[in-house]
């Protein structure tokens, strides 16, 4: 009998996260004065225990027992062989996907939400604020806060707030407050609404609101929590790839190709970074971050210093960015509609360690439907982007007649995103093209910022 799932016991769950900063060189984040940011400057935004992780160069960081206890609700997650998809594509490739949709919120996001809630709790914080695009991160943080007795306020990008009302219901069920962004609750939100009352919103705007709401609390008991981009977030997500490595070792496999969708970079880093470590040390593996063609940060944006939010509250980060005022087209992959990319992902792309791909919205949904009709599980719109690349690579393996091993991070289910599938089936969805003129308009904002160095880690 064919083995469909490769499982780990709870005792086999990794006890440490992998920190990519031990193995690559990075440009530092910069403050308003152009000098590198020191940890004390981040203290009003994050608790110091997370700041220490953010700047750590220690390769392996222990996972606290309290975090492991909550992880065990759904982890280790299964590694699944996609036999039916392979058959439909008539490919010699062996396709495996890491099913991160088994978590309570249905995505990879709790892998970092749980430790972030824990570290805030032990630091004495009572309340967290955050932003969310499609609502995966907001629901994950709401779940995590409920596990550790914290209150939570989520600023959700307006277009997704309207498109995905049941994400708000999930957050409310876990005790969080969810508001549409831009809102009238912050100066950043009011300023944006005054200029453009009909804006669909953006992750950059929502980040500004969440940061402002955190630092303006004079009690000192509120901090901001981020679901992607920063180093400590990438660190927590590596449990995905570390588990996948163990699972593949059990069946004597190693991937030729690794694929993950990429918005801010967290689920991609989670599956990829443990294998990037191997690549840095000589392993031959192709690693593809896949983004929407409507928000092409890695494939078309410059590697530059830019703010992580629209209002410019955050430090300048060295990243591929379309400009912090960029407002992307209202595609349904709300979690991939971010103007920038994680500095560590951006650095690895700049070094040529990763090969980014861009996928149109319709091609993504076509791949998602194929996956649902073969493997039986309905993917999130974000996950569909990775699947579109996976389908292309499986077809290429057939053309080349090569038995490649493809590993994909299946970052979340689409059961809260069925409205987008309805629009796809009715022909209402369309592709969005970012013109060169529009890209230049937004990226020109970075012209007067410092330029990151092109570093080499090996």
N, C-alpha and C positions, 0 to 999 in steps of 0.2 A: 504493500500500500504506500502511495506517495505521502510524504510528510508535508502537510500544508503549513503548519506553524512551528517555529522554533522558539521554545519557551525557556526562560530562566526561572529558577525558584527565587523566593524573596531573599534567601541567604546568599544568592549569587549576584544580587544587585550591587553595582559599584559603590564603594564607600568613600570615594574621593571624586571631585571634579577635576578636569584637565584645564590648565590655564595657558592659553596660547602665548601670553606675554612672556613666558619663559623662553620662547623659541623664535620670536621675531623682534625686529627693531621698530619703534614707533615714534612719530612726531608727537610732541606733547600737546594737550589742549592749552589754549591761550586765553588769558583774561583780557579785559578792556584795554589794559596798558600794553598789550602785546607780549607780555611775559608769561612763562608757563604758570598754570594754575597750581596752587599748593592745596593739600588736603583741607586745611582750615577754611579755605574759601568755599568749599563744597558743603561745609557742615550745616548751614541753614536749610539745605535741600535734602541731604541724605544723612542717615546715622553714621557715626564714625566707623562702626564695624563693617558696613558695606563699602565705605570709602577706602578702607584698608584693602578690601578685596579688589576694588577698582584699580588700585595702583600697584598691587602685588606682582612680583615677578617669580613667585614660588610656583613650580610646575604643577604640583598636586596639592589640593586644598580639601581638607576633611569635610565630609557632609555631617552636620550635627545629627544626633540620634532623633531629636524631635522632628527634624525635617524628614528623615528616613521613615519615621512612623507615619507621617501623612502621605509621603510618596507611596507607601504600601497599599493605599486605597486602590491604586491602579497600576503601579509599577511592580516589577519590570513589564514593559509593554511588549507585545508579540512582534516578532519578525515573521513576515508572511511571504510565502512563495506565490507569485501571481501566475499560476498555471493556466487559468482560463484566458487571461490577457495574452500570455505568450501564444496560446493556440490561435486566438483571434487574429493576432498579428503575423502568425506563421513565421516566428522568429527563432533563430537558434540561441538567442540571448536567454539567460536565466535571470528573471526579474524578481527582486525582493523589495518589499516595502516595510518600513518601520511604522507600525500603526499607533500614532500618537493621538488618535481620535477616541481612545478608550478612557481618557481622563474624565472626571466629572463634568467640566465645562466643554469637553469634546475637542480639545486641541492640545498642542505642546506647551501652551503658555503657563500652566501651573508649575512646570519644572523650575521656573524662576519666581513665580508669584509666591509660592510656599516659602522658600528661603527668605525672600525679601520681607514677607510678613513676619516671619520668625525673628530675623535680625532686628527689625524695628521694635518688635515686642520686647525683646530682652534689653534693648537700649532704653526702654521706658516711653516709647512713642505710643500714643493712643489712637491716632487718626492718620489715614493715608489719603492722598489725592493722586489722581492719575488721569491720563487721556486714553482713549481707545478709538481705533478706526472702525473695523467691522464688528467690534464688540467681543472678540475672542479674549483680548487682554483684559478688558474691563470685567468680564464675567469670571476670568481666572483669578484676578486680584480680589474680587468680591468673595469668591469661594475661599481663598487663602485667608483673608481677614476673618471670615466666619470661624475658621479653624483655630485662630489664635486670639479671638475676642477683640479685634480692632474694628473701628468704624471706617467707612470708605466712601469717598465721593469720586465719581467718574464723569469726566467731560468727554462726551461721545461726538465724533464728527457728524455734523448735521445730516449730510446725505445718507450716512449709514444709520443714524438714529431713525430716519424716516423709512429707509429700506428694510431694516431688520428690527422691528419692534420687539420681537421675543428675546433678543439679547438683553434689552432693558429688563424684561420680565425675569430673566435668569439672575441678573444682578440684584434686583429687588428681592427675589426669593432668598438670596444669601445675605440680605440685610444692607446692601449698598444703596446709595443715592446716585441716580444717573440723570444728567442734564445734557441737552443738545448744545453743541459748541459750533460757532461762537455764542456765548450767553451774555446776559446782562449782569452776571454775578461778579465779573472781574473787569478791571480797566481795559485789559487787553481785548476782551470780548466786546466791550462797548465801543472801543475805538474801531474795531473791524466792522461792526454792524453799522456804525455811523457812515463809514465809507462805502460799504456794500451790504445793504440789508438783506439781499437775496443770495449771499454767498453760500455755496454748498459746504463750506468749512474745509479744514485740512488738519492733518495730524500736527503740523507746525503750530497752528492756531490753538488747538486743544492742549498741546504741551505748554504753551505760554500761559493759558488759563490755569492749568493744574499747578504749575510752578508758582504762579502768583498766589494762588489760594493757599499753598503750603507756607511760603515764606512770610505771608502777611498775618499769619496766626501768631499773635504776641505771646501766647501761653507757652510756646516752644514745644508743644506736644503733637504737632503735625509735621509730617515729612511727605515728600514727593516720591512716587514709585514709578519706574520706567520699565516698559515691557520689552524693549529691544535696544539696539544701538550701542549701549555702553558695555565696558569690558566685563563687569560683574554679571551682567545678564547673559552674555555669551558663555561665560564660565559655567553658570548653573545649567544651561541647556546641554552641555557636553555629555550629560548622563545618557542622552539618546544614542550618540555615536559609540560611547563606551560599552553600552549594552549590546549594540549591533555588532561590535567587534567580537564580543564573547559568543554571541549567537552564531555568527558566521564561522568562527573557529570550531564550534561544535559539529558543524557539517562539512568542515574542510574547504570552505569557500573564502575568497577575498575579492572585493569588487574591482573591476576595471574602470567603472564609471560610478560617480556619486552625484546625485541630483537633489536639490532642494529649492523651493520657491524662496524669493528674497525680496523683502520690503525694507525693513530696518536691519535684518540679518540674523535674527535670533534662532529661528528653527533651522535655517541653513547652517549656521555655525554649529548648532547642536549635533547635527548628523555628520558634518564635514570635519570639524577641527581635530578630533582624534585621528582621522586619516590624513589631514594636513601634516600632522606630526610625522607620520610615516613618510609622506612625500618629501618633507624637509630633509629627512634622513635617507633619501635615495629610492623610495618606493615609486614605481611607475603607476600612477593612478590619475585619471582625468576627473576634475571636480567642477561642476557647473552650478553656479547660482542663477536662478531663472526669475526674471522680473517682467512686469507688464510693459508692453511697447508704449503704452500711454503715459508711463512714469519711468522713463529709462535712465535711472541714475547711474548704473554701472556701465551700460553700453553706450551712452551718449553724453553724459555729464562729465565735467572736468574733475580731476582730483585736486581739491582746493581746501582752504580753510573757510568754514562757514558756521553760522549758528544752527543749533539743532531745532530752534523754534522760531516762529514768525516774528515775535516781538523783540527778539534778540536778548532774552534773559539768560540763555545758556552761554557757556564759554564757546570760543571758536574751536571747532573740531576738525581734524584733518580727515576729509572724507570725499567721496564722490558725491556731488550735490548739484541739484538743479536750481539752487537758490532758495533761501529760507522764506521768500514770499511766494514761491510757486504754489499754485492751487491746481491739483491734477484734475483730469476729466473724471466724471462720476462713474467709473467702472465699478463692478460689483465686488471685486477683490479689494475691499476696503482696507484690509490689513497690509496691502502692498502699495498704498497710495501715500508714500512718504517721500519728501523731497531729497533726503540724504540717505546714506548707507553707513552702517557701523564702521568706525575707523579701522578696526582690525580686518574686516572683510575688504574694505577699500585698499588697505595696505597690501594685502595678499593679491588683490587684482593688479595693483600697480607693479608688483614684483613678477607677475605672470604665473603665480601659483594656482590661480583660479581662472576659468574661462567663462565670463558671464554670457547669458543668452537672454533675448527678449522675445516675448510671445504676445500675439494679439488676443483680445478677449474672446472672440468667437472660436479660435483654434483651441483655447484653453477649455472652454465649455464642451467642445466636441470631444476632447480627450477625457473630460470628466464623465460624460455620458457613456462613452465606451467602457470606462473603468466600472461604472455602476452596473452596466449590463453584462459584464463579464465576471468581475470579482464580487459584485453584489452590494458594495458599500458606496453611498453617495458622498463624494468628496466636497469639501469647501471650495469656493471659487479661487481662493489663494492656492490651495493644493493642486487645483487643475492646471496651474501654470507649470508646476514641476512635472505633472503627468504628460503635458503636451511635449515637453522636452524628452521625457522617457519614451514616449511613442516614437518620436523622431529617431532616437538612438537605437531603439529596437529594430526599426525598419532599416536603419543603416547597417546594423549587424547582419541582417538578412541579405542585403545587397553585397556585403563584403564576405558573406559566408563564414563569419567568425562567431564562436561561442563565447560571447562576452558575458560577464556578470555585472548586472546593473543594480545598484542600491538607491532607493528613493525614500526620502522622508515624507510619509503621508501625514501631513501636519495637522489635519483636523477634518471632522465630518461636516457635511453640508445640510444637516437636518434643520438648522435655523436659517438656512439660506435658500429655501425652496422657492421663494418669490423670484429670485434671480433665475432659477431654472425655468419657472413659468414664462418669464420674459424671453429666455432663449428659445423655448419651444414655440412661442407665438411669433418669433421673428422680430421682437422689439429691441433686442440687444444689437449693438453695432460696435465696430472697432473705432478707436480714436487715435488719430495720428498727431504727434507733437511736431509742429513745424519748426524748421531751423530758426525762423524769425522769433517765434515765441520762446524757444529755448534760449536764444541769445538775450532776449529781454529780461528773463529771470536770472540767468547766470551772470549777467554783467554786474550784478550787485556785489559780487565777490572780487571785482577787479582791484579794489584798493586794500584788500586784506593781505596779510602775510601769505607767502607761498610755502606749502610743505615741501620738505626735501624728499627726493626719490631715494629711499633707503633700500639696502639689500640685506636680508637676514642670513644669507648663506653665500 
